[in-house]
Amino acid sequence: MNTRTVTEELTEVVLPGTVEPEGLQIRHGAVPTAGPGQVLIRTEATGVSFAEQQMRRGRYYDQPPFPFVPGYDLVGTVLATGEDVDPALAGQRVAALVKVGGWASHVLVEAADTVPVPDGIGAAEAETVVVNGITAWQMLHRKARVRAGQTILVHGANGGVGSVLVQLAQAAGVKVIGTASARHHDALRERGVSPVDYRTGDIPAQVRALAPGGVDAVFDHVGGRGITDSWRLLAPGGTLVSYGSAATRDDAGSKQWPVFKLLARIWLWNALPNRRSAYFFNVWAGRAFSKPRFRSRLRTDLTHVFTAVTRGEVTPQIAATFPLTAAPEAIRLAESGTAAGKVILTP
């Protein structure tokens, strides 16, 4: 066990309830001690994902009770190791998927849940492809099982998940149609994406003009009424992967209901006698049934994503970087709809 004494101070961002971004609280305290099977990570970069935006509104379907420290993923250096953990991990840069707790200067993580970050990838760059990269890779290759020569539609192609998904798809030889506001179209064209403006006109008609026979897969984080259009745009044999409900972010009422409604719709579609399939994707699916399998897949798939970054197939897209204590400004930018890529927080 690494018994090095830690004299640093813990800084963390607390979400006290359903508050405006300015209602986030900064808390200081003692750095925790790694227990059996754990490592203590000094965070170098964490970020703002759609999950934190929903949690702030109390709309994330399985968020913990308030107050809590948000933060879905992080990258940092192992500062200390607990009992039954290889002491050689100390000093290594790792990534971790934690769901909550990442918006802190120091985080305790199960050693088995960490993934090494290759040399040559900076902390902020690595952070952009942890939850976003895992989500994109697994949707592409484990759910839709894309193949070279196919055509896919990516909603929010300029966003955190979307920008990684686009690049991984292109590395696999797949043609990409991407929805985004007009301000992002030139950047998408430079990446070889055929852009569609989701703010004006008929999205299905615009997509049909580019893919008259339909698309082989749709990746939809929007949900709501538009999910039916995504289903109808599929070519025979196509796959719809739904991984969010941004359209219902500000709705009142049960936070579980939009998910249940979506799951019911997907079940119905899959029960129909057709040659298309639909999935609701969540990166945590399967962990409750088999932690070893979940951890193995996470390590394997995130390693694939890091390899793609190393090869230059994926260029991490950082929208902006803020200090951890400026989390209110960071989440406001992420929620504005104007950011391209991921908003990063650095302690």
N, C-alpha and C positions, 0 to 999 in steps of 0.2 A: 504493500500500500504506500502511495506517495503521501508523506506526512508533512510536506512543506507548509509552513505557517503562512496564511493569507492575511495580510494586513490592509487590504484594500477595502473600500466601502461599496456596498451594494446600492445601485440606483435603479429604480424600476418605475414604470408607468402603470398606474392603477385606473381601471375603468370602474367607477363607483356605482354606476347605474345608467339608465337611459338618458344620457346627457349630450349636449352639443360638444364639439371637439374641445372647446375651451374648458369644459368640465373635467377633462382628464386630470389626474393628480400625479404629482411626482413624489415618490417616497424613497427615503434613504434608510439604510440599516446595515446590519452585519452581514458579511458574505457567508452563505451557508457552507456547511461541511459535507463533503461527499460521503454517502453511506455505502453499505455493501452493494456492489454491482453498479455503482454510479460513478460518473465523472463530473467534475465542476468545470464548466466552460466559461471562459472570459469572452463575452460576446464582442465580435468585431463588426458584425452587420446583421441587422434583422430588417423586416420590411412591412409594408402595408399591403394586405391582400383584401379581396372582397369580403372575406370572413370577418375581419375586424370591423369593416364598415357595417355589416349586418349586426355584429355583436353590440356595437355602440347604440344601435336602435333597439336592442333586445330581440332581434329578428333571426338570429342564427339558430337553427332548429335544435341543436343539442349543446348550446353554450352552458357553462357552469353558472351557478347563482352569483349575483353581484355581492360584494366587489371582487374583482379578480384582475390579474395581469394578463392582457391580451398578447398576441404575438404568435403567429402560426409556425414560423420556422426561423432558423438562425444559422450563422456561421461564426465560428470562433476558435480559440485555442484552448486545449485542455490544460487547465491550471493545476488540477490535482485529481487523483484517482482514489476511489474507495476500496474497501476490502474486496478481494476476489476479482480485481480488475488488474490487467497487465500494467505495471508502472510505466512501461515504455510508451504508453499513450500520452503521458504528460509532455506537453510541448508541441503536440501535433495539432494541425488545423483540421477541423472536422465540421460537417454539416449535420443538422438534426431537424427533424420534423416533430413539433411538440404540441401543436394545436392551440395551446394557450401557454403563457409564461415567457415568450420570447422577447418581449419588450423590456429587457432588463440587462444590466451590465454583467451579471453573473447568473448562470442558470445551471441547475442540477438536471442531468439527463442520464437515463440508463445507458451504460456503455454500449450495450448491444444495439441501441438505436442510433448510434453515430455512424457517419460515413466519411471516410477520408477525403479531403479536398486535394486534388493533384497540385504539385508544384507548378507555378506559372499562372495559376488562376487566382486573382485577388479576392479578398473577402467579399467586397460589394458585388463583384461580378458573379461569384459563386452563389451569393444569396439570391440573385435574380432567377436562378434556375433550380432552386430547391423545391418548394411546393409547386411552383409554376412548371418546372421541368418534369418532375415526377408526374404531375397531372397530364401534361401534354404527351409524354412518352407512353404512359399506360393507356390513355384514350386512343392514341394512334395505333399502337402495336399490340395491345392486349384486348381492346374492345373492337375497334373498327378493323384492325388487321389490314392496314392500307398496303397497296402494292404499287410498284412503279407503273406509270401510265394512267393511273386513276385521277379523278378530279374531285376535290373536296371543297366544302364551304365552311369557312371559319368566321363565326360572328365575333366582333371585337378583335379584328386581326392586329390592331395596334396595341392592344392591352398587354397586361403582364403574362397571362397564360397564352393569349392569342399570338403574341410575337414569337414566343418560343415554339408553339405548335406549328406556325407557318414555316419556320426554318427547319424543324425536324422533318416536316412533310416534304419540303423541297429536297432535303438531303436523301430522302427515300425515293426521289424521282416522281413525286406527285405534283400535279397542277393545283394551284390554290386560288380560289375566289374568296375575297375577304370583305366583310362589311366594316365600315368605319365612317366617321364624319369626313366631310370633304377636305378639311385641313390636313388630313393624314394620307390623302390619296397619292400624292407625288412620292412620298417616302415608300409607300407600299408598291408602287409601280417600279421603283428602283430595285426593290427586292424580288421583282418578278411576279408580284401578286396582282390579280385583276380586281380592282376595287369596286365596291358597290356602296353607294351612299344610303345609310339607313335612316337618315333624317328626311329625305325627300323621295317622292315617287314610290312605286310599288316594288318592294324588294323581290318577291317571287318573280315578277316580270323581268327585272334586271338580271337575276340569276339565270332564268330560262334563256335570255338572249345570249348568255355566255355558254350555257350548257343546255342545249335544247332537249336532250334526252334525260336530263336530271343529273344529279351528282352522286358520287359513290359513298360519300359520308358527309354528315353535317355535325359540327361541334357547336352546341348552343348553350351559352351561359345565361341567356336572357329569360327563358321560360315564358310564363304568362300565355296570352292568346297566340303569340307568334310561334309557339312550339308546333302548332298544327301546320303552319306554313313550312317549317323545317322538315316535318315528316313528309309532306306532299312533294317536296323538292327532290326526294330520293329517287334514284334510278332503281330498276329492278335489282335486287340483291344488295341494295344500299343499307347503310347503318346510320342511325341517329344516335348521337351521344349527348345527353343533356347533363350539364354539370353545374347548374346554378339557377337562380330565379331572380335575376337583377330587376326584372319588371315588377316584382312584388316587394322590393326593398322597403318602400315607404308605406306599405299597406298596414292597416290596423287589424286587430284580431289575432287569432292563433298563429304563431310562427311555424307550427308543424303543418298546418292545413295546406299551404301551397305545395309542400313536398309530398304529402299524402295524395293530393289531387294529381300531381304529376306522375307519381308512381302508378296510380290507378289507370291513368291514360296510357302509360307505357305498357302496362300489363294487357290492356285491351288491344292495343295495336299488335302486340306480339301474338295474341290469341287469334287474330284474323288470319284467314287463308291467303297470305301474301308472301312475297319473296323479300320482304324488308324486315329489319330488326331495329329495336330501340333499347337503349340502356340509360339508366340514371347512374352517373359516376360520382363517387366520392373517394378520395384518396385513402380514407381510413377504412373503407369496406374490407372486411376479412380479418381485421386485427382481433376482433372479439372472438373469432372462431379459432384462429391459429396465429399466435404471435410469431413463432419461428418462421412460418411461411411468409407472413407480412414483412418481417424484417429482411428476409432473404430477397424478396422481390424489390423492396425499397433500395437495398444496397446495390442489387444488380442493375436496376433501372436508372438510379441516380448516377451510377458509375458510367452507364451508357451516355447519359446526358453530359456529364463532365468530359467524357472522351470526345463528344461532338464539339464541345467548346474548345478543347485543346486542338482539334483538327481544323478549326475555323468554320465548321458547318453551322454553328450557332454563335452569334455575337450577342452577348448579354446586353440588354437594353435597359439602361438606368434612366428613369424619368427625372429624378432629382434625388439629392442626398441631404438629409437633415440630421442634426444632433438628436439623440434620444429625447432630450428635454424639450425639443420642438415638435413633439408628436402631434399636437393640435394642428399646426400648420401642415404637417405631412399628410395627415388624414384628410384635411380639407382639400389639398391638391389631388389626392387620390380619388376623392369623391366628386371632383369637378367635372370629370369626363374629358379633360383637356390633356391629361398626361399620357405620354407614349412610353410604355415599358413599366418598370416597377419603381415605386417610391421607396427609398432606402433610409433606414435609421441607423446611426452609428453612435454607440455610447461614448 
